């Protein structure tokens, strides 16, 4: 990913969250659009809509503020800098077997569910992960 584009997208999305507004990206395609989409939904918890682009017209991707959105504690561009400085490894396999502590919050489990019921529900997520560091204020 182009780090200049990533930093610019991070600035735009941070503006959307902090100013409770919307921003538009014009003619995003391929890798850039996928990056923005992942960032919008997974990290900033915003909403997005893409339209146009047919028949030679411009495609526009609008990003909208929504209740519950937030600015991530660490940005992709910061991770790239940490990797380039050797502070953070870039090889996932190196860290795969390290011991770590995790908390899983499961909401809306029916009353009377057993541990086995929960294990059955979570089995589809085996070998998948999504990490996010939470701040001290619980956000």
VEXKOLLO-127452 format. One line per field, with one value per residue: residue number from 0; chain; x, y, z of N, C-alpha, C, O in turn. Coordinates in steps of 0.02 Angstrom, whole numbers. Layout:
N
n NUM | ... .
chain A | ... .
n.X X | ... .
n.Y Y | ... .
n.Z Z | ... .
ca.X X | ... .
ca.Y Y | ... .
ca.Z Z | ... .
c.X X | ... .
c.Y Y | ... .
c.Z Z | ... .
o.X X | ... .
o.Y Y | ... .
o.Z Z | ... .
This chain:
139
n 0 | 1 | 2 | 3 | 4 | 5 | 6 | 7 | 8 | 9 | 10 | 11 | 12 | 13 | 14 | 15 | 16 | 17 | 18 | 19 | 20 | 21 | 22 | 23 | 24 | 25 | 26 | 27 | 28 | 29 | 30 | 31 | 32 | 33 | 34 | 35 | 36 | 37 | 38 | 39 | 40 | 41 | 42 | 43 | 44 | 45 | 46 | 47 | 48 | 49 | 50 | 51 | 52 | 53 | 54 | 55 | 56 | 57 | 58 | 59 | 60 | 61 | 62 | 63 | 64 | 65 | 66 | 67 | 68 | 69 | 70 | 71 | 72 | 73 | 74 | 75 | 76 | 77 | 78 | 79 | 80 | 81 | 82 | 83 | 84 | 85 | 86 | 87 | 88 | 89 | 90 | 91 | 92 | 93 | 94 | 95 | 96 | 97 | 98 | 99 | 100 | 101 | 102 | 103 | 104 | 105 | 106 | 107 | 108 | 109 | 110 | 111 | 112 | 113 | 114 | 115 | 116 | 117 | 118 | 119 | 120 | 121 | 122 | 123 | 124 | 125 | 126 | 127 | 128 | 129 | 130 | 131 | 132 | 133 | 134 | 135 | 136 | 137 | 138 .
chain A | A | A | A | A | A | A | A | A | A | A | A | A | A | A | A | A | A | A | A | A | A | A | A | A | A | A | A | A | A | A | A | A | A | A | A | A | A | A | A | A | A | A | A | A | A | A | A | A | A | A | A | A | A | A | A | A | A | A | A | A | A | A | A | A | A | A | A | A | A | A | A | A | A | A | A | A | A | A | A | A | A | A | A | A | A | A | A | A | A | A | A | A | A | A | A | A | A | A | A | A | A | A | A | A | A | A | A | A | A | A | A | A | A | A | A | A | A | A | A | A | A | A | A | A | A | A | A | A | A | A | A | A | A | A | A | A | A | A .
n.X 42 | 24 | 104 | 87 | -42 | -112 | -89 | -153 | -286 | -309 | -306 | -419 | -523 | -511 | -548 | -684 | -734 | -702 | -760 | -889 | -944 | -945 | -846 | -779 | -710 | -638 | -643 | -584 | -503 | -482 | -350 | -336 | -469 | -513 | -430 | -476 | -608 | -591 | -531 | -630 | -744 | -692 | -596 | -621 | -757 | -857 | -979 | -1007 | -1025 | -1023 | -1037 | -1080 | -959 | -989 | -998 | -896 | -907 | -862 | -817 | -878 | -840 | -919 | -894 | -966 | -1006 | -1054 | -1150 | -1056 | -936 | -755 | -584 | -447 | -323 | -196 | -126 | -120 | -14 | 72 | 109 | 180 | 292 | 345 | 380 | 473 | 575 | 617 | 560 | 441 | 401 | 381 | 343 | 217 | 217 | 326 | 278 | 172 | 166 | 185 | 146 | -2 | -121 | -296 | -458 | -623 | -772 | -935 | -1091 | -1268 | -1297 | -1400 | -1497 | -1455 | -1363 | -1225 | -1047 | -1005 | -1100 | -1062 | -932 | -963 | -1028 | -921 | -833 | -828 | -742 | -615 | -439 | -442 | -420 | -434 | -363 | -359 | -306 | -364 | -398 | -360 | -475 | -577 | -629 .
n.Y -59 | 111 | 223 | 361 | 381 | 304 | 377 | 497 | 452 | 410 | 533 | 595 | 508 | 519 | 652 | 641 | 567 | 649 | 773 | 741 | 722 | 704 | 632 | 630 | 518 | 516 | 419 | 299 | 145 | -33 | -87 | 27 | 63 | -52 | -45 | 75 | 36 | -71 | -2 | 94 | 15 | -85 | -26 | 113 | 110 | 170 | 224 | 189 | 226 | 186 | 250 | 277 | 279 | 202 | 188 | 278 | 380 | 471 | 380 | 388 | 382 | 395 | 431 | 414 | 486 | 395 | 344 | 281 | 269 | 283 | 341 | 243 | 178 | 153 | 183 | 119 | 176 | 210 | 84 | 38 | 123 | 80 | -51 | -26 | 32 | -74 | -102 | -169 | -331 | -388 | -510 | -618 | -753 | -765 | -719 | -798 | -905 | -849 | -820 | -747 | -637 | -632 | -558 | -603 | -535 | -582 | -552 | -557 | -695 | -833 | -861 | -991 | -1054 | -1162 | -1188 | -1272 | -1245 | -1115 | -1139 | -1212 | -1112 | -1025 | -1100 | -1082 | -977 | -1019 | -1010 | -881 | -706 | -546 | -403 | -273 | -138 | -76 | 80 | 154 | 214 | 133 | 131 .
n.Z 0 | -36 | 63 | 77 | 26 | 119 | 239 | 205 | 189 | 320 | 386 | 326 | 370 | 507 | 522 | 485 | 593 | 707 | 675 | 651 | 520 | 340 | 208 | 42 | -76 | -234 | -381 | -329 | -340 | -352 | -253 | -170 | -145 | -78 | 35 | 96 | 121 | 212 | 317 | 348 | 390 | 481 | 568 | 596 | 611 | 533 | 407 | 232 | 58 | -112 | -273 | -448 | -585 | -695 | -871 | -901 | -809 | -659 | -512 | -349 | -180 | -35 | 135 | 290 | 450 | 595 | 736 | 870 | 804 | 793 | 820 | 780 | 896 | 848 | 691 | 521 | 448 | 551 | 596 | 486 | 493 | 616 | 582 | 480 | 555 | 627 | 748 | 761 | 708 | 538 | 497 | 515 | 553 | 641 | 762 | 791 | 883 | 1007 | 1178 | 1236 | 1313 | 1308 | 1294 | 1273 | 1230 | 1235 | 1178 | 1199 | 1218 | 1232 | 1382 | 1493 | 1413 | 1388 | 1418 | 1318 | 1218 | 1185 | 1139 | 1025 | 949 | 927 | 853 | 715 | 699 | 715 | 704 | 655 | 677 | 754 | 805 | 925 | 1015 | 1167 | 1244 | 1405 | 1448 | 1413 | 1283 .
ca.X 0 | 57 | 99 | 60 | -114 | -137 | -89 | -206 | -349 | -315 | -325 | -489 | -568 | -508 | -590 | -754 | -752 | -697 | -804 | -955 | -960 | -933 | -793 | -785 | -651 | -658 | -609 | -546 | -512 | -440 | -317 | -351 | -539 | -516 | -398 | -522 | -666 | -571 | -519 | -695 | -787 | -660 | -555 | -654 | -827 | -897 | -1019 | -978 | -1066 | -989 | -1083 | -1052 | -906 | -1011 | -1002 | -845 | -917 | -821 | -846 | -871 | -849 | -934 | -886 | -1012 | -1003 | -1111 | -1146 | -1012 | -873 | -698 | -518 | -406 | -266 | -136 | -143 | -79 | 47 | 117 | 134 | 231 | 351 | 373 | 412 | 533 | 626 | 635 | 529 | 389 | 417 | 332 | 326 | 166 | 236 | 372 | 241 | 113 | 165 | 197 | 91 | -34 | -183 | -350 | -524 | -676 | -837 | -988 | -1154 | -1331 | -1298 | -1463 | -1492 | -1453 | -1311 | -1167 | -982 | -1004 | -1139 | -1021 | -878 | -993 | -1040 | -857 | -791 | -820 | -691 | -550 | -382 | -453 | -410 | -436 | -338 | -365 | -288 | -411 | -368 | -377 | -542 | -626 | -657 .
ca.Y 0 | 176 | 251 | 429 | 374 | 280 | 433 | 544 | 420 | 412 | 602 | 606 | 469 | 549 | 712 | 619 | 548 | 705 | 828 | 713 | 745 | 653 | 649 | 593 | 497 | 511 | 370 | 247 | 81 | -89 | -92 | 86 | 59 | -105 | -19 | 123 | -2 | -107 | 48 | 124 | -31 | -123 | 12 | 175 | 95 | 220 | 198 | 208 | 211 | 202 | 254 | 302 | 239 | 166 | 228 | 330 | 432 | 465 | 344 | 426 | 344 | 439 | 402 | 450 | 477 | 360 | 334 | 226 | 269 | 304 | 343 | 189 | 200 | 150 | 185 | 77 | 212 | 204 | 15 | 36 | 156 | 35 | -108 | -1 | 45 | -137 | -105 | -219 | -377 | -389 | -579 | -643 | -820 | -759 | -705 | -840 | -950 | -814 | -823 | -683 | -638 | -602 | -557 | -607 | -514 | -612 | -522 | -587 | -768 | -851 | -887 | -1064 | -1081 | -1191 | -1176 | -1312 | -1207 | -1059 | -1168 | -1229 | -1050 | -995 | -1145 | -1056 | -925 | -1051 | -986 | -813 | -660 | -474 | -374 | -201 | -118 | -28 | 130 | 148 | 240 | 83 | 139 .
ca.Z 0 | -39 | 131 | 73 | 20 | 184 | 286 | 184 | 205 | 393 | 403 | 305 | 412 | 574 | 516 | 485 | 662 | 754 | 656 | 639 | 453 | 288 | 160 | -21 | -114 | -304 | -424 | -294 | -374 | -332 | -188 | -130 | -122 | -28 | 95 | 127 | 145 | 272 | 369 | 365 | 426 | 534 | 615 | 616 | 623 | 497 | 352 | 168 | -1 | -175 | -329 | -511 | -614 | -755 | -931 | -901 | -758 | -598 | -455 | -287 | -119 | 21 | 201 | 335 | 522 | 625 | 809 | 890 | 767 | 834 | 789 | 808 | 935 | 806 | 620 | 478 | 431 | 609 | 596 | 433 | 520 | 667 | 547 | 445 | 605 | 660 | 814 | 755 | 653 | 484 | 483 | 561 | 577 | 697 | 823 | 795 | 940 | 1069 | 1226 | 1246 | 1351 | 1269 | 1323 | 1222 | 1255 | 1195 | 1197 | 1175 | 1222 | 1265 | 1450 | 1496 | 1369 | 1423 | 1387 | 1256 | 1169 | 1163 | 1098 | 960 | 912 | 910 | 813 | 647 | 700 | 728 | 665 | 632 | 731 | 742 | 868 | 933 | 1083 | 1195 | 1288 | 1475 | 1463 | 1394 | 1215 .
c.X 44 | 48 | 73 | -16 | -144 | -141 | -144 | -275 | -361 | -336 | -398 | -537 | -568 | -550 | -664 | -776 | -755 | -746 | -876 | -982 | -954 | -877 | -803 | -717 | -675 | -612 | -562 | -556 | -465 | -415 | -334 | -422 | -546 | -485 | -446 | -582 | -649 | -562 | -586 | -735 | -754 | -626 | -589 | -727 | -873 | -942 | -992 | -1026 | -1027 | -1041 | -1049 | -1000 | -926 | -1014 | -953 | -854 | -872 | -856 | -830 | -884 | -859 | -926 | -925 | -998 | -1063 | -1097 | -1102 | -946 | -817 | -634 | -477 | -346 | -201 | -159 | -97 | -12 | 97 | 147 | 190 | 296 | 385 | 409 | 476 | 591 | 648 | 605 | 476 | 407 | 362 | 309 | 278 | 186 | 283 | 335 | 184 | 109 | 182 | 135 | 63 | -97 | -237 | -415 | -575 | -740 | -890 | -1054 | -1212 | -1328 | -1362 | -1451 | -1494 | -1400 | -1253 | -1103 | -977 | -1044 | -1097 | -963 | -904 | -1004 | -974 | -814 | -781 | -765 | -621 | -497 | -393 | -441 | -418 | -415 | -348 | -350 | -339 | -375 | -390 | -447 | -596 | -657 | -620 .
c.Y 62 | 211 | 323 | 427 | 352 | 336 | 484 | 516 | 422 | 482 | 616 | 571 | 496 | 612 | 693 | 603 | 609 | 762 | 806 | 736 | 688 | 678 | 606 | 578 | 488 | 462 | 324 | 182 | 30 | -86 | -33 | 83 | 5 | -83 | 28 | 85 | -39 | -58 | 78 | 77 | -63 | -81 | 76 | 166 | 148 | 185 | 225 | 187 | 231 | 201 | 284 | 254 | 199 | 213 | 286 | 385 | 419 | 420 | 385 | 379 | 393 | 400 | 446 | 434 | 437 | 351 | 274 | 224 | 295 | 307 | 287 | 216 | 198 | 145 | 140 | 111 | 209 | 134 | 8 | 66 | 111 | -25 | -84 | 14 | -18 | -145 | -160 | -265 | -377 | -460 | -606 | -710 | -817 | -752 | -753 | -882 | -916 | -818 | -753 | -692 | -603 | -604 | -560 | -587 | -541 | -585 | -562 | -663 | -787 | -878 | -963 | -1095 | -1107 | -1171 | -1213 | -1277 | -1150 | -1083 | -1185 | -1167 | -1019 | -1038 | -1120 | -1003 | -954 | -1027 | -918 | -767 | -589 | -443 | -299 | -185 | -67 | 19 | 119 | 172 | 193 | 90 | 97 .
c.Z 0 | 28 | 130 | 67 | 86 | 235 | 270 | 202 | 281 | 416 | 386 | 354 | 484 | 575 | 520 | 556 | 707 | 739 | 643 | 571 | 403 | 243 | 98 | -51 | -186 | -340 | -386 | -332 | -344 | -260 | -143 | -103 | -69 | 38 | 132 | 157 | 210 | 331 | 394 | 411 | 487 | 587 | 640 | 632 | 593 | 447 | 287 | 112 | -63 | -231 | -390 | -539 | -676 | -814 | -933 | -851 | -698 | -548 | -393 | -229 | -62 | 86 | 250 | 408 | 544 | 699 | 824 | 852 | 813 | 793 | 821 | 847 | 896 | 733 | 580 | 461 | 489 | 614 | 544 | 458 | 572 | 635 | 513 | 493 | 642 | 729 | 816 | 698 | 600 | 469 | 536 | 591 | 636 | 763 | 836 | 859 | 1006 | 1113 | 1234 | 1286 | 1309 | 1309 | 1266 | 1256 | 1208 | 1221 | 1168 | 1170 | 1259 | 1336 | 1448 | 1450 | 1411 | 1387 | 1321 | 1201 | 1141 | 1119 | 1028 | 917 | 888 | 864 | 742 | 642 | 713 | 679 | 633 | 691 | 707 | 808 | 867 | 1005 | 1107 | 1242 | 1360 | 1491 | 1436 | 1326 | 1166 .
o.X 96 | -8 | 40 | -50 | -196 | -191 | -177 | -318 | -417 | -378 | -434 | -586 | -620 | -585 | -703 | -830 | -805 | -770 | -918 | -1036 | -958 | -863 | -833 | -672 | -726 | -551 | -506 | -612 | -414 | -455 | -345 | -434 | -582 | -511 | -455 | -603 | -688 | -584 | -595 | -758 | -785 | -627 | -586 | -758 | -922 | -943 | -959 | -1062 | -1000 | -1083 | -995 | -997 | -884 | -1031 | -967 | -814 | -847 | -918 | -776 | -934 | -812 | -950 | -917 | -981 | -1117 | -1040 | -1110 | -904 | -830 | -631 | -472 | -322 | -155 | -204 | -42 | 40 | 158 | 205 | 241 | 350 | 446 | 462 | 527 | 649 | 694 | 624 | 466 | 425 | 303 | 260 | 296 | 172 | 281 | 358 | 150 | 55 | 192 | 78 | 101 | -123 | -224 | -424 | -569 | -761 | -891 | -1071 | -1204 | -1354 | -1376 | -1402 | -1529 | -1394 | -1235 | -1104 | -949 | -1024 | -1097 | -947 | -869 | -991 | -972 | -764 | -730 | -744 | -573 | -510 | -356 | -451 | -410 | -445 | -344 | -378 | -354 | -326 | -435 | -475 | -655 | -707 | -637 .
o.Y 63 | 228 | 345 | 466 | 378 | 343 | 511 | 553 | 435 | 489 | 645 | 601 | 496 | 625 | 726 | 623 | 620 | 795 | 847 | 767 | 629 | 738 | 552 | 621 | 456 | 462 | 310 | 166 | 47 | -84 | -42 | 99 | 16 | -99 | 21 | 100 | -37 | -72 | 86 | 98 | -68 | -98 | 92 | 209 | 168 | 124 | 277 | 137 | 286 | 156 | 314 | 196 | 166 | 272 | 338 | 431 | 364 | 421 | 414 | 342 | 429 | 343 | 507 | 378 | 443 | 351 | 221 | 182 | 325 | 280 | 284 | 271 | 237 | 107 | 123 | 78 | 207 | 127 | -24 | 39 | 104 | -46 | -118 | 9 | -15 | -191 | -193 | -242 | -367 | -470 | -614 | -722 | -862 | -777 | -747 | -893 | -950 | -819 | -705 | -747 | -552 | -648 | -522 | -618 | -526 | -595 | -596 | -692 | -758 | -913 | -993 | -1156 | -1078 | -1142 | -1188 | -1279 | -1138 | -1052 | -1174 | -1168 | -991 | -1014 | -1136 | -986 | -916 | -1023 | -900 | -787 | -574 | -455 | -267 | -215 | -19 | 1 | 78 | 152 | 212 | 57 | 97 .
o.Z 33 | 48 | 177 | 100 | 107 | 270 | 314 | 226 | 303 | 461 | 426 | 376 | 517 | 625 | 555 | 577 | 742 | 785 | 625 | 567 | 422 | 241 | 102 | -50 | -198 | -332 | -409 | -353 | -313 | -213 | -83 | -44 | -19 | 92 | 193 | 213 | 257 | 386 | 454 | 464 | 540 | 646 | 700 | 664 | 625 | 443 | 286 | 118 | -66 | -235 | -384 | -519 | -706 | -807 | -963 | -848 | -688 | -542 | -387 | -228 | -44 | 92 | 251 | 426 | 516 | 721 | 794 | 867 | 865 | 738 | 882 | 832 | 909 | 716 | 602 | 459 | 477 | 633 | 557 | 446 | 572 | 659 | 517 | 474 | 684 | 766 | 867 | 644 | 615 | 433 | 594 | 650 | 679 | 814 | 887 | 886 | 1057 | 1089 | 1239 | 1293 | 1278 | 1351 | 1218 | 1306 | 1149 | 1279 | 1117 | 1122 | 1312 | 1349 | 1408 | 1449 | 1462 | 1333 | 1273 | 1143 | 1080 | 1069 | 979 | 857 | 833 | 838 | 711 | 587 | 723 | 619 | 587 | 748 | 648 | 860 | 815 | 1051 | 1071 | 1274 | 1373 | 1542 | 1437 | 1311 | 1107 .
